[in-house]
Amino acid sequence: MNGDFWQGSKVQVSVGAWTITLDTYTVSMGGHSHITYTRIRAPYLNPEGFRFTIYRESLFSGLGKLFGMQDIEVGDPEFDRAFIVKGNDESRVIHLLADL
């Protein structure tokens, strides 16, 4: 990887034409309470409109599934138990996440 360097509170890595950013951000929950999140971003051109979302399984996920909420299973039992995956092209999501 070329261009590895720290930039303040984020790390950016250039890989070919891509710039991947790993950073943190903090959300105030009121008063003195704050939650810090870590995120990874890799902007890219998306002419086909492909979209997907990954988030952790929660207490409400099971209820959502009962009412038909989408949860794409990628074929890795541990990952499939821990995360909910939604997307507008199921086969493409599975292909993208197949090498987890």
ABEGO torsion letter per residue (X at the ends): XBGBBBBEABBBBBBEABBBBBBBBBBBAEEABBBBBBBBBBBBBBAAGBBBBBBBBBAAAAAAAAAGBBBBBAGBAAAAAABBBBBABAAAAAAAAAAX
